[in-house]
């Protein structure tokens, strides 16, 4: 796989960066994915802190001089190295790095508002085929497969649903839907595992949208710059009910 390969997906790129934070390949993917750029910077910064911690030397313990003690009555013990606070810090930092990487690859890591926004916008960017202008709706059977009753109950009142697939966001399989808006296709991502404290605004210069808190999860709605999302927002909120 070449350094400029744009066919690399987010999971492949992050696996390589997680294994080696100094990995410099996948430039084609990285330059088009703000979320993966932020992930690489985060991993490199953490790696630098770990390296600095591990460079700290542990001083050798030197026993104090004993006054008034008969040497012939002293029993020699094997020399032991004293573990100091810096050494414990280095060990703790290494464990923290391993835990952090494990959580990111296992999914379900709690994302900040900016991280979640970046993940959502990056995903929409990497699914251009979903944004087709069409009047052909997905079948009820297919919609039921993508949004099963175990996730949510959803009807067609949100609008004409022309795309429905299951896609990964933060390690979770989520329903990715597209409806036809007044100015073009509008993306809807159902995020039952991503709880947000308030509305998160989305804008990448080409699209705008919102991540809305819905129960214990959230819903992302992204359209063109000209799309009026207020009516769509109300329609989507009325049509989605989480199952848990």
Steps between C-alpha positions, in 0.01 A plus 500: 500500500664827389546809718251694289238227485148644527333158510605450863205530740495648851528166681804393294675835545440515876617144548832591336537822702406319821773242436753772413412864577787606269337324203511753215317305228142536386547869417221490244249382760636721778483818291130437430398390851507758779409237760799281412733802496385585853541136605861489369587828678346368822692173482830676420460743789426215741791297364734795555388530863553128555848512348595794722377317808695186416824700462505578872774305676448321829783589740685213665430468869805568718457391865594761762814460707438321829656645813608286799404166346733202519563401139545131594138492622358640177345257253542599135182511292474508120497852364155621394409789277257750642202569280436874501194705410628573146534127434144439616387789281668346197334167568161663549542697179573181306188335642295810414620487139408132469157562652439799273590310184292202609193713557532678166525174305233322702260788438263656752765751612331819618552772241508873561255719310772601252613139451145380438438787256820411312406131486155581362622744235783266396253215457269707281799604287596135445149397388444719189298231321232531766429861403310432176202704390222245437132443561539125562447412865660205677260216574342456842677165527844653439430788738399246764829314453708818541289636787390184684254512786788433742645844415203725432158534353497726194238583243506688170370826647857635501482526121574298187771254616713417194804344668534273804811310605677393819830685551768528775527808722735485801508120482121463499282391209245776446217561248604742224197641317450760227179688427430743218491861623394815318857582393641148466561177690510526880695249713354362822717295738330325791744492795334318791836448680621862468341707775556876468420771753373750246472585131830474308524712186675355194667695219783398268465781247291288263229366728333599822307303755424416860549218748190498718460334842222242481436302818820317597641535148514756221411556136718678243338690212724639224397681183631744241577859598166611352290233671254623764532234769242625750203319346704187432621507861144494632399223260798283596446546874137396463585192293774351725444318828786306660420145605719521811 
